[in-house]
Amino acid sequence: MATEQDPRVSAIAIGDQRIEYHKPDLTLAYSVLAPKVSEAWAFLRCGNIEDAKKALASAQSAIDTAAMTSATIEIVGDGSSR
């Protein structure tokens, strides 16, 4: 369980339950995304549509992976074990 001081976690309290969700770390996604989009743009400028599509699909994959990784949600009760 993460604490409220953890900057990577946000929480919502509802009654005696607390729902924690992890903020996404998009640093890796952006570091992968930027070169792929630049690559796609270069392919488009040369008229190479198929390679541009492949580069953009690879960029989309990085975004999807980041979204799935950041979707971690934890429901915390009143401290009793479940």
C-alpha positions as CSV (number, residue, x, y, z in Angstrom):
1,M,0.0,0.0,0.0
2,A,1.3,3.4,-0.9
3,T,1.2,6.3,1.5
4,E,-0.4,9.7,0.9
5,Q,3.1,11.3,0.8
6,D,4.0,9.2,-2.3
7,P,3.9,11.7,-5.2
8,R,3.2,8.8,-7.6
9,V,-0.2,8.0,-5.9
10,S,-3.4,9.8,-5.7
11,A,-6.3,8.7,-3.4
12,I,-10.0,9.2,-3.0
13,A,-11.6,8.5,0.4
14,I,-15.2,7.2,0.3
15,G,-16.5,6.4,3.8
16,D,-14.1,4.0,5.4
17,Q,-12.6,3.0,2.1
18,R,-9.8,4.6,0.3
19,I,-9.2,4.2,-3.4
20,E,-5.6,4.7,-4.5
21,Y,-4.6,5.0,-8.1
22,H,-1.1,5.4,-9.4
23,K,-0.2,8.4,-11.5
24,P,1.3,7.4,-14.8
25,D,5.0,7.9,-15.4
26,L,5.0,8.9,-19.0
27,T,8.7,9.6,-19.3
28,L,9.4,6.3,-21.0
29,A,6.4,6.7,-23.3
30,Y,7.5,10.1,-24.4
31,S,11.1,9.1,-24.9
32,V,9.8,6.3,-27.2
33,L,7.1,8.3,-28.8
34,A,9.0,11.4,-29.9
35,P,11.6,9.6,-32.1
36,K,8.8,7.4,-33.6
37,V,6.7,10.4,-34.6
38,S,9.8,12.1,-36.0
39,E,10.6,9.0,-38.0
40,A,7.0,8.8,-39.3
41,W,7.2,12.5,-40.4
42,A,10.4,11.8,-42.2
43,F,8.8,8.9,-44.0
44,L,5.8,11.0,-44.9
45,R,8.0,13.7,-46.3
46,C,9.7,11.1,-48.6
47,G,6.3,9.7,-49.6
48,N,6.9,6.4,-47.9
49,I,3.4,5.9,-46.4
50,E,3.8,2.2,-45.4
51,D,6.9,2.9,-43.2
52,A,5.2,6.0,-41.8
53,K,2.2,3.7,-40.7
54,K,4.6,1.3,-39.1
55,A,6.4,4.0,-37.1
56,L,3.0,5.5,-36.0
57,A,1.8,2.0,-35.0
58,S,4.9,1.6,-32.9
59,A,4.3,5.0,-31.2
60,Q,0.7,3.9,-30.5
61,S,2.0,0.7,-28.9
62,A,4.1,2.8,-26.5
63,I,1.1,4.9,-25.6
64,D,-1.1,1.8,-25.0
65,T,1.6,0.2,-22.8
66,A,1.9,3.3,-20.7
67,A,-1.9,3.5,-20.3
68,M,-2.1,-0.1,-19.2
69,T,0.8,0.2,-16.8
70,S,-0.7,3.3,-15.2
71,A,-4.1,1.8,-14.7
72,T,-3.3,0.2,-11.3
73,I,-6.0,0.8,-8.8
74,E,-6.0,-0.4,-5.2
75,I,-9.0,-0.3,-2.8
76,V,-7.9,0.0,0.8
77,G,-10.4,-0.8,3.6
78,D,-10.3,0.3,7.2
79,G,-7.1,-1.6,7.9
80,S,-8.6,-5.1,8.2
81,S,-7.2,-7.9,6.0
82,R,-9.3,-9.1,3.1
